[in-house]
Amino acid sequence: MRDLDETDLEIMELLLSNARRPYSDIAEVVGLSAPAVSDRVERLQEMGIIERFTLAIDRSQLRKGIPVLVTLDLASNGPETSALAETFLAADAVEHVFTTAEADLVVFARVPDNDVASWLTDTVEGDVIDDFAVTLLSQAEWSPDLGGTEFALSCAQCGNTVDNEGTAARIDGDLYQFCCPSCEARFEEKYEELQQGAD
C-alpha cells in the first residue's frame, strides 16, 4: 500500500476549491501529468477519502428563514444521537448538524416563520428534546480546508491507524484498509463466515 503524500493533499485542496477543475489544470499545479492526477483521484475515491464531488450553493440566495444555531439537549429515553442527526439532516431548513463531545446536537438551520419551537416540533416526533438554546446568526460561511491535515486511515478490522506497513484488499468490489496482514486475514475469515451464513 502506497502512503498518501503531500501531492494527494494538494490535489484535494484544489478539488475543494473547485470540484469541476480539469485534471490538466491540477496537473500543471502539482507537477504531474493529467492521467497521473486522474489515477490519484480514483485511488482516493476507492480508499473512501473522497466520497463524492458536490455542488456548493449559497442557500441564503434560495431559501427564506432566519439563520440560527440550535443547541439541543436530548432526552435520555429518546433515539440515539446519530439517528436524530439524520432526521435533522433530512429537514429542508437544515444545512449542517454537529455532535458535541457531550452528545448534544448543534444544528445550523434557516428556520422559517422565525419560530424555532414550532419548527422543532414539526421536525422531530415525541419528547426527544429536553431543552434547546438558540443563537441568532448575522452571517454563516462554510469553508472546508485541509490545512494541517494528517492522513489517518482506520483498519477495517481493529480500527487502529493504518501506516506504511498496512495492507489493502478488494473484497467483493470494495476496497478495505488494514493495519497489518493478520487483521486482513481475520477480516477476510469473518467475511467468508458471514457470507456462508447468509447462503
C-alpha positions in Angstrom: 0.0 0.0 0.0 1.5 3.4 -1.0 1.4 6.1 1.6 -0.6 9.2 0.9 1.6 12.2 0.3 1.6 16.0 0.0 0.7 15.8 -3.6 -2.5 13.9 -2.7 -3.3 16.7 -0.2 -2.6 19.4 -2.8 -4.9 17.7 -5.3 -7.7 17.5 -2.7 -7.2 21.2 -1.8 -7.6 22.1 -5.5 -10.7 20.0 -5.8 -12.2 21.5 -2.7 -11.9 25.0 -4.1 -13.4 23.8 -7.4 -14.6 20.2 -7.9 -15.0 20.8 -11.6 -11.4 21.8 -12.1 -9.9 19.9 -15.1 -7.3 17.4 -14.3 -5.0 19.1 -16.8 -5.1 22.3 -14.7 -4.4 20.3 -11.5 -1.6 18.5 -13.2 0.1 21.9 -14.0 -0.1 23.0 -10.4 1.2 19.8 -8.8 3.7 18.9 -11.5 2.2 15.6 -12.7 0.5 14.5 -15.9 -3.3 14.6 -16.2 -3.5 10.8 -16.3 -1.4 10.6 -13.1 -3.8 13.1 -11.4 -6.8 11.0 -12.6 -5.2 7.8 -11.1 -4.6 9.5 -7.8 -8.1 10.9 -7.6 -9.5 7.4 -8.4 -7.4 5.9 -5.7 -8.6 8.5 -3.1 -12.1 7.6 -4.1 -11.5 3.9 -3.7 -10.0 4.5 -0.3 -13.1 6.4 0.8 -11.2 9.7 1.4 -13.0 11.4 -1.5 -16.6 10.4 -1.1 -18.2 12.4 -3.9 -18.0 15.6 -5.9 -20.6 18.1 -4.9 -22.1 21.5 -5.7 -21.7 24.4 -3.2 -24.8 26.6 -3.2 -25.4 29.8 -1.3 -28.6 28.8 0.3 -29.3 32.3 1.6 -30.0 33.3 -2.0 -32.5 30.5 -2.4 -34.1 30.0 1.0 -36.0 32.3 3.3 -35.7 31.9 7.0 -33.6 33.2 9.9 -30.1 31.6 10.2 -29.7 30.1 13.7 -27.6 27.7 15.6 -29.8 25.5 17.8 -28.1 23.6 20.6 -30.2 20.6 21.7 -30.2 18.8 25.0 -31.6 15.4 24.1 -33.9 13.3 26.3 -32.2 10.2 27.8 -35.0 8.0 26.7 -35.0 9.3 23.1 -33.4 7.9 19.9 -29.6 7.7 19.6 -27.9 10.9 18.7 -26.8 9.6 15.3 -30.4 8.7 14.4 -31.7 12.2 15.4 -28.9 13.8 13.5 -30.0 12.0 10.3 -33.6 13.2 11.0 -32.4 16.8 11.1 -30.2 16.4 8.1 -33.3 15.3 6.1 -35.1 18.5 7.1 -35.2 21.2 4.4 -34.2 24.1 6.6 -31.0 22.3 8.0 -27.6 22.9 6.4 -25.3 21.3 9.0 -25.5 19.1 12.1 -22.7 18.8 14.6 -22.5 16.3 17.5 -20.6 17.6 20.6 -18.4 15.5 22.9 -21.3 15.7 25.4 -23.6 14.1 22.8 -25.6 17.2 22.3 -26.6 18.2 18.7 -25.9 21.6 17.3 -28.0 22.3 14.2 -27.4 25.1 11.7 -30.7 25.9 10.0 -32.6 28.7 8.3 -35.8 28.5 10.3 -39.0 29.6 8.5 -41.5 31.8 10.2 -38.9 32.8 12.9 -40.5 30.2 15.3 -37.8 27.7 16.4 -40.0 25.9 18.9 -42.7 25.2 16.3 -40.1 24.2 13.7 -38.5 21.7 16.2 -42.0 20.2 17.0 -42.7 19.8 13.3 -39.2 18.3 12.6 -39.0 15.6 15.3 -41.7 13.5 16.8 -42.3 13.0 20.5 -40.4 14.3 23.5 -36.9 13.6 22.3 -35.6 17.1 23.2 -35.3 18.2 26.9 -34.2 21.7 26.1 -32.7 23.9 23.5 -30.8 27.1 23.1 -30.9 29.4 20.1 -28.1 31.6 18.8 -29.2 34.1 16.1 -26.5 34.4 13.3 -25.8 37.5 11.4 -23.8 35.6 8.8 -22.8 32.0 8.1 -19.9 30.8 5.8 -18.6 27.4 5.2 -15.0 27.0 4.0 -13.7 23.4 4.1 -9.9 23.3 4.4 -7.3 20.6 4.6 -4.6 22.7 6.2 -2.7 20.8 8.9 -4.4 17.5 7.9 -2.6 14.3 8.7 -3.9 11.2 7.0 -5.2 8.6 9.4 -6.9 5.7 7.6 -8.5 3.2 10.0 -8.1 -0.5 9.9 -11.4 -2.2 8.8 -10.7 -5.0 11.4 -9.5 -3.4 14.6 -9.8 0.4 14.0 -6.2 1.2 14.5 -4.4 3.7 12.3 -3.1 2.3 9.1 0.6 3.3 8.5 3.1 2.4 5.8 3.2 -1.3 7.0 -0.6 -1.6 6.3 -2.2 -3.5 3.6 -5.3 -3.1 1.3 -7.6 -5.7 -0.1 -10.5 -5.6 -2.5 -13.3 -7.8 -1.3 -16.5 -8.2 -3.4 -15.6 -4.9 -5.2 -15.0 -2.8 -2.1 -11.5 -1.6 -1.0 -10.6 -2.2 2.7 -7.6 -0.9 4.6 -5.8 -2.9 7.3 -3.0 -2.0 9.7 -1.3 -5.4 9.3 -1.6 -8.7 7.4 -3.1 -10.5 10.4 -6.0 -8.1 10.6 -6.6 -8.5 6.9 -6.6 -12.3 7.3 -9.1 -12.1 10.3 -11.3 -9.7 8.4 -11.4 -12.0 5.3 -12.1 -15.0 7.5 -15.1 -13.3 9.3 -16.3 -12.0 5.9 -16.3 -15.6 4.5 -18.1 -16.9 7.6 -20.8 -14.2 7.2 -21.2 -15.0 3.5 -21.6 -18.7 4.2 -24.1 -18.0 6.9 -26.1 -15.8 4.5 -26.3 -18.6 1.9 
